[in-house]
Amino acid sequence: MKRILHYGLSNSLGGIETYLLKISQYIDKKIYKFAFIINGDKKPCFYKELSELGCEFYFITPRGKNYNKNIQELNALFRTIDFDILHCHLNSLSYITPINIALKHGKKVIVHSRNAGCLKSFKSKILHKINYNRLPKEKIKLTAVSDLAGEWMFGKNSEVTVLNNGLDTKQYCFSNELREKIRTELNVGNKTIIIHVGAFRAQKNHVKVVEIFSEYLKLNPESILILIGAGELQNEVKELVESLKLSSKVLFLGKRSDISAILSAGDYYLFPSFYEGFPNALLEAETSGLFCFASDTITKEAIIDDLCISLPLDLSANEWANEIIKKSKISDREKCPQIIEKHGLGIEQEIHNLCELYEKY
C-alpha cells in the first residue's frame, strides 16, 4: 500500500479542500492510504468525512504562531512517520518549508499548483516571489491543474504535468423536477435566471457580475440573478446591489449544499474571474447545461465549445449583457454530462491520471 501525505487542507472551505475530499472518496483505498498535515489544532474542513474514509491527520504548530516549533514538528513528523510521497496542494509559494524538510529527509515530493494568480497580502506576494526562485524544482515533481496554473507558479520553461480537475458528472445532471422545485421555493416563476457560484473574494470579480446583470436587466426585465457563496466581500457586494436598486432582483443564497439543484433551476451562468487554477464551479455549470460566459483570463481547458464562451474582461458590462441576450438557452441539457466526459473531464479519468502520477514517481 502506498502512503500519501497531503499538505494544503485547512479549516477554510475552498477549492483545495473540495478537491482533497473528492480524491479521498474515489481513490482505491486498498492501494492508497491518505494522511494530512494540518496547521494548528482546529479540525479541518471535512474532518468527519475524511476520518470515516480512513484518513489520518497530523497537527502542527502554524509558522505564524511559532516558526521554530513549526520546523521542529515538521522534522519530527518526517523522521518518524513512514510515507511514500508528500503531495503539496498550493495556491502560492509563500510557504515551502514542508517541501524543503521532506526533501531533507529523503522523501519524494509533488508540488501541485492549484491557482493561476494571487491577490493575497503584500507579504504573501513577496514571499511567493522569493520562494519562486528558491523552490528546488529539479528535486520535485511539478504538477498543476492547468497550463496557466503551471506557468504562473513554476515558470514557462518548467516541466509540468497537468492534472485537470474532474467531475462526477452524475451529480450535476440537469433535472426538470429539481428545476421546478427550486423555482417554486424561490418564487421566481418563469423568469430568466442567471447564476454565479463563488466565494465573495476579489478573485471572483462579483462587482463585474452585478454590473453585467444590471445591464442585462435593461434588455430582459423578467430576470433574476442568483449569487451562491460567502466571504469577506459579501457586504460590499450587497451595498452595490442596493445602490443600483437591484435588491428585489438579486438573491444572495449563501453557502448551499444543493448547488446541483439550483443549477438546474438556472438558464445562464456568469464567471468573470480575474484568474483561476481550474474552475470546478464553471465545469459544474456546463455539466448542468447552463450556457456559460467566462472571462478570457481563465483556464482554457475549462471552456467547452457549445457550452461556454470566453469574453475579455475589458469589455463593458453592456457588451457582456448583449452577448448573453444573443445566446439561446441550451435545449438538450441532459446531454451535457456526456460532452464533459468526452473532453476527459470526468472523475474516473482524473483518478486514473492521479494514480498514474503516484505509480510513475
C-alpha positions as CSV (number, residue, x, y, z in Angstrom):
1,M,0.0,0.0,0.0
2,K,1.3,3.5,-0.9
3,R,1.0,6.1,1.8
4,I,0.4,9.6,0.5
5,L,0.8,12.6,2.9
6,H,-1.1,15.7,1.7
7,Y,-0.4,19.3,2.6
8,G,-2.9,22.0,1.9
9,L,-6.1,21.1,3.8
10,S,-7.3,23.9,6.0
11,N,-10.4,24.8,8.0
12,S,-11.5,27.3,5.4
13,L,-13.6,25.8,2.7
14,G,-12.1,26.3,-0.8
15,G,-11.1,24.5,-4.0
16,I,-8.3,22.6,-2.4
17,E,-10.4,21.3,0.4
18,T,-13.2,20.2,-2.0
19,Y,-10.6,18.5,-4.3
20,L,-9.0,16.6,-1.4
21,L,-12.3,15.2,-0.2
22,K,-13.2,14.2,-3.8
23,I,-10.0,12.2,-4.4
24,S,-10.2,10.7,-1.0
25,Q,-13.6,9.4,-1.8
26,Y,-12.8,8.0,-5.2
27,I,-9.2,6.7,-4.7
28,D,-8.8,2.9,-4.3
29,K,-8.3,2.5,-0.6
30,K,-6.8,-0.9,-0.9
31,I,-3.9,0.6,-2.8
32,Y,-3.5,4.1,-1.3
33,K,-3.6,5.4,2.3
34,F,-4.1,9.2,2.7
35,A,-3.0,11.4,5.6
36,F,-3.0,15.2,6.0
37,I,-0.7,17.7,7.6
38,I,-2.9,20.3,9.4
39,N,-1.6,23.8,10.5
40,G,-3.0,24.5,14.0
41,D,-5.1,22.4,16.4
42,K,-8.5,23.0,14.8
43,K,-10.2,20.3,12.9
44,P,-10.0,21.0,9.1
45,C,-12.8,21.0,6.6
46,F,-14.4,17.6,6.0
47,Y,-12.7,16.2,9.1
48,K,-15.6,13.8,9.8
49,E,-16.0,12.7,6.2
50,L,-12.2,12.1,5.7
51,S,-11.9,10.3,9.1
52,E,-14.7,7.9,8.0
53,L,-12.7,7.3,4.8
54,G,-9.8,6.1,6.9
55,C,-7.6,9.2,6.5
56,E,-5.2,10.3,9.2
57,F,-4.3,13.8,10.5
58,Y,-1.1,15.3,11.9
59,F,-1.5,18.6,13.6
60,I,1.5,21.0,13.7
61,T,2.1,24.5,15.1
62,P,1.5,27.2,12.5
63,R,4.5,29.1,11.4
64,G,2.8,32.4,12.3
65,K,2.4,31.3,15.9
66,N,5.9,29.8,16.4
67,Y,8.1,29.3,13.4
68,N,10.8,27.4,15.2
69,K,8.3,25.0,16.7
70,N,6.7,24.6,13.2
71,I,10.1,23.5,11.8
72,Q,10.8,21.2,14.8
73,E,7.4,19.4,14.5
74,L,7.8,19.0,10.7
75,N,11.2,17.5,11.2
76,A,9.8,15.1,13.8
77,L,6.9,14.2,11.6
78,F,9.1,13.3,8.5
79,R,11.6,11.5,10.7
80,T,9.0,9.2,12.4
81,I,6.1,8.7,10.0
82,D,6.6,6.3,7.1
83,F,5.1,7.5,3.8
84,D,5.9,7.4,0.2
85,I,5.1,10.8,-1.2
86,L,4.4,14.3,0.2
87,H,1.8,15.9,-2.1
88,C,1.5,19.6,-1.6
89,H,-1.5,21.5,-2.9
90,L,-0.7,25.2,-3.1
91,N,-2.3,28.4,-4.2
92,S,1.1,30.2,-4.0
93,L,4.7,29.5,-3.0
94,S,4.5,31.8,0.1
95,Y,5.3,28.8,2.4
96,I,7.5,26.0,1.1
97,T,9.0,24.8,4.4
98,P,7.3,21.3,4.3
99,I,8.8,20.8,0.9
100,N,12.3,21.5,1.9
101,I,12.1,19.5,5.1
102,A,10.6,16.5,3.3
103,L,13.4,16.6,0.8
104,K,16.0,16.8,3.6
105,H,14.5,13.5,5.0
106,G,14.8,11.8,1.6
107,K,11.0,11.9,0.8
108,K,9.5,12.2,-2.7
109,V,7.6,15.5,-3.2
110,I,4.9,16.5,-5.6
111,V,4.0,20.3,-5.7
112,H,0.6,20.8,-7.2
113,S,-0.3,24.3,-8.4
114,R,-3.9,24.9,-7.7
115,N,-4.3,28.5,-8.9
116,A,-3.1,30.9,-11.7
117,G,-2.7,34.1,-9.7
118,C,-2.6,35.6,-6.3
119,L,-4.5,38.6,-4.8
120,K,-3.4,37.9,-1.2
121,S,-1.5,40.2,1.2
122,F,1.6,42.1,0.2
123,K,3.7,39.9,2.5
124,S,2.4,36.7,0.8
125,K,3.2,38.2,-2.7
126,I,6.8,39.0,-1.6
127,L,7.3,35.5,-0.1
128,H,5.9,33.9,-3.2
129,K,8.4,35.8,-5.4
130,I,11.3,34.9,-3.1
131,N,10.3,31.2,-3.0
132,Y,9.7,31.1,-6.7
133,N,13.4,31.4,-7.1
134,R,14.2,29.1,-4.1
135,L,11.9,26.2,-5.0
136,P,14.2,23.2,-5.8
137,K,12.3,22.3,-9.0
138,E,14.9,19.7,-10.1
139,K,14.3,17.6,-7.0
140,I,10.4,17.5,-7.0
141,K,7.6,16.6,-9.4
142,L,5.8,19.7,-10.7
143,T,2.1,19.4,-11.3
144,A,-0.8,21.8,-12.0
145,V,-4.5,21.9,-12.6
146,S,-4.0,23.7,-15.9
147,D,-1.3,25.1,-18.2
148,L,-1.9,28.6,-16.8
149,A,-1.6,27.4,-13.2
150,G,1.7,25.6,-14.0
151,E,3.2,28.6,-15.9
152,W,2.2,31.0,-13.1
153,M,3.7,29.0,-10.3
154,F,6.7,27.4,-11.9
155,G,7.6,29.5,-15.0
156,K,7.2,29.0,-18.7
157,N,10.1,26.6,-19.3
158,S,9.4,24.3,-16.4
159,E,8.4,20.6,-17.0
160,V,4.9,20.4,-15.5
161,T,2.4,17.5,-15.5
162,V,-1.1,18.9,-16.0
163,L,-3.8,17.2,-14.0
164,N,-7.1,18.8,-14.9
165,N,-9.9,18.6,-12.3
166,G,-12.5,16.0,-13.0
167,L,-16.2,16.0,-12.0
168,D,-18.6,13.2,-11.0
169,T,-21.0,14.3,-13.8
170,K,-23.8,12.2,-12.5
171,Q,-24.1,14.6,-9.5
172,Y,-24.7,17.6,-11.8
173,C,-27.1,16.2,-14.4
174,F,-30.0,18.5,-15.3
175,S,-33.3,17.7,-13.6
176,N,-36.5,19.3,-14.7
177,E,-38.1,18.1,-11.4
178,L,-35.5,19.9,-9.4
179,R,-35.8,22.9,-11.7
180,E,-39.5,23.3,-10.9
181,K,-38.9,22.6,-7.2
182,I,-36.2,25.3,-6.7
183,R,-38.1,27.8,-8.8
184,T,-41.2,27.3,-6.7
185,E,-39.2,27.6,-3.5
186,L,-37.6,30.9,-4.7
187,N,-40.9,32.2,-6.1
188,V,-39.3,33.2,-9.4
189,G,-41.9,31.9,-11.8
190,N,-40.7,31.6,-15.4
191,K,-38.1,34.4,-15.1
192,T,-34.7,34.0,-16.7
193,I,-32.2,33.1,-14.0
194,I,-28.5,33.9,-14.2
195,I,-26.3,32.2,-11.7
196,H,-22.8,32.8,-10.2
197,V,-21.2,30.5,-7.7
198,G,-18.1,31.6,-5.9
199,A,-16.7,32.8,-2.6
200,F,-17.0,36.6,-2.2
201,R,-13.4,37.5,-2.7
202,A,-11.6,39.8,-5.1
203,Q,-10.5,36.9,-7.5
204,K,-14.2,36.1,-8.4
205,N,-15.0,39.7,-9.5
206,H,-18.5,40.0,-8.1
207,V,-18.7,43.7,-9.0
208,K,-18.5,42.8,-12.7
209,V,-21.2,40.1,-12.2
210,V,-23.6,42.6,-10.7
211,E,-22.8,45.3,-13.3
212,I,-23.4,42.8,-16.2
213,F,-26.7,41.7,-14.7
214,S,-27.7,45.4,-14.2
215,E,-27.2,45.9,-17.9
216,Y,-28.9,42.6,-18.9
217,L,-31.9,43.6,-16.8
218,K,-32.5,46.5,-19.1
219,L,-32.6,44.1,-22.0
220,N,-34.7,41.4,-20.2
221,P,-36.6,42.9,-17.2
222,E,-38.0,39.4,-16.4
223,S,-34.8,38.1,-15.0
224,I,-33.1,37.3,-11.7
225,L,-29.5,37.0,-10.5
226,I,-28.6,34.3,-8.0
227,L,-25.4,34.5,-6.1
228,I,-24.2,31.4,-4.2
229,G,-21.3,31.6,-1.7
230,A,-20.0,33.6,1.3
231,G,-16.9,35.6,2.1
232,E,-15.4,38.9,3.3
233,L,-16.7,41.0,0.3
234,Q,-20.3,39.9,0.6
235,N,-21.5,43.0,2.4
236,E,-19.7,45.2,-0.1
237,V,-21.5,43.5,-3.0
238,K,-24.8,43.8,-1.2
239,E,-24.3,47.5,-0.9
240,L,-23.6,47.7,-4.6
241,V,-26.8,45.8,-5.3
242,E,-28.7,48.2,-3.1
243,S,-27.1,51.3,-4.7
244,L,-28.2,50.1,-8.1
245,K,-31.7,49.4,-6.8
246,L,-31.5,45.7,-7.6
247,S,-32.4,44.2,-4.2
248,S,-35.6,42.6,-5.5
249,K,-33.8,41.1,-8.5
250,V,-30.7,39.7,-6.8
251,L,-30.9,36.7,-4.5
252,F,-28.0,36.0,-2.1
253,L,-28.3,32.3,-1.2
254,G,-25.2,32.0,0.9
255,K,-23.4,28.6,1.1
256,R,-25.6,25.8,-0.2
257,S,-25.4,22.0,-0.3
258,D,-27.9,21.7,-3.1
259,I,-25.9,23.6,-5.8
260,S,-26.8,20.9,-8.5
261,A,-30.5,21.6,-7.9
262,I,-30.0,25.3,-8.1
263,L,-28.0,25.0,-11.4
264,S,-30.9,23.0,-12.8
265,A,-33.2,26.0,-12.0
266,G,-31.0,28.4,-13.9
267,D,-30.6,29.4,-17.5
268,Y,-27.3,31.2,-17.8
269,Y,-24.0,31.3,-15.8
270,L,-21.7,34.2,-15.3
271,F,-18.0,33.7,-14.5
272,P,-15.8,36.8,-15.0
273,S,-13.0,35.8,-12.6
274,F,-9.7,37.6,-12.8
275,Y,-7.9,34.2,-12.7
276,E,-8.5,30.6,-11.9
277,G,-6.4,27.4,-11.5
278,F,-9.1,25.1,-12.8
279,P,-12.7,26.4,-12.1
280,N,-14.8,23.5,-10.7
281,A,-17.8,25.8,-10.4
282,L,-17.7,26.5,-14.2
283,L,-17.4,22.8,-15.0
284,E,-20.4,22.1,-12.8
285,A,-22.5,24.7,-14.6
286,E,-21.5,23.4,-18.0
287,T,-22.4,19.8,-16.9
288,S,-25.8,21.0,-15.8
289,G,-26.4,22.6,-19.2
290,L,-26.2,26.3,-18.3
291,F,-24.8,28.3,-21.2
292,C,-21.7,30.0,-19.6
293,F,-20.0,33.3,-20.1
294,A,-16.4,33.3,-18.7
295,S,-13.5,35.7,-18.7
296,D,-10.8,35.1,-21.3
297,T,-8.2,35.2,-18.5
298,I,-9.1,31.8,-17.0
299,T,-8.2,28.2,-17.8
300,K,-8.8,27.5,-21.5
301,E,-9.2,23.7,-20.7
302,A,-12.5,24.6,-18.9
303,I,-14.0,26.4,-21.8
304,I,-16.1,23.7,-23.5
305,D,-17.3,24.5,-27.1
306,D,-21.1,24.8,-27.4
307,L,-21.4,25.2,-23.6
308,C,-19.3,28.3,-22.9
309,I,-17.7,31.3,-24.5
310,S,-14.9,33.5,-23.1
311,L,-15.1,37.3,-23.2
312,P,-12.4,39.9,-22.5
313,L,-12.7,41.5,-19.0
314,D,-12.1,44.9,-20.6
315,L,-15.4,44.6,-22.5
316,S,-18.1,46.8,-20.8
317,A,-20.9,45.3,-18.8
318,N,-23.2,46.3,-21.5
319,E,-21.2,44.4,-24.1
320,W,-21.3,41.3,-21.9
321,A,-25.0,41.7,-21.4
322,N,-25.6,41.9,-25.2
323,E,-23.6,38.6,-25.6
324,I,-26.0,36.9,-23.1
325,I,-29.1,38.2,-24.8
326,K,-27.9,36.8,-28.2
327,K,-27.5,33.3,-26.9
328,S,-30.4,30.8,-26.7
329,K,-30.8,28.6,-23.7
330,I,-29.4,25.1,-24.2
331,S,-32.3,22.9,-25.1
332,D,-30.9,19.4,-24.6
333,R,-29.3,19.9,-21.2
334,E,-29.5,16.1,-20.4
335,K,-26.7,15.5,-23.0
336,C,-24.2,17.9,-21.4
337,P,-22.6,15.4,-18.9
338,Q,-21.6,13.3,-21.9
339,I,-19.9,16.3,-23.5
340,I,-17.9,16.8,-20.3
341,E,-16.9,13.1,-20.2
342,K,-15.8,13.2,-23.9
343,H,-13.4,16.1,-23.0
344,G,-11.7,13.9,-20.4
345,L,-13.1,15.9,-17.5
346,G,-14.9,13.2,-15.7
347,I,-13.9,11.9,-12.2
348,E,-12.8,8.5,-13.5
349,Q,-10.2,10.0,-15.9
350,E,-9.0,12.3,-13.2
351,I,-8.4,9.5,-10.7
352,H,-6.7,7.4,-13.4
353,N,-4.3,10.3,-14.1
354,L,-3.6,10.8,-10.4
355,C,-2.8,7.1,-9.8
356,E,-0.6,7.1,-12.8
357,L,1.3,10.0,-11.3
358,Y,1.8,8.2,-8.0
359,E,2.9,5.0,-9.6
360,K,5.4,6.5,-12.0
361,Y,7.0,8.8,-9.5
